[in-house]
């Protein structure tokens, strides 16, 4: 058995979002994660990424 702490609850609730059921939502999530990981180097700028628009 494992206890559902706050962090796990946030992760699970995020994974269960309807947007995750679509490929668009998945790639959007990947872009956000990459932007978050490389935000310090300013490699990705959300204004410059126009894939779905």
Buried (B, 14 or more C-beta within 10 A) or exposed (E): EEEEEEEEEEEEEEEEEEEEEEEEBEEBBEBEEEBEEEEEEEEBEEEEBEEEE
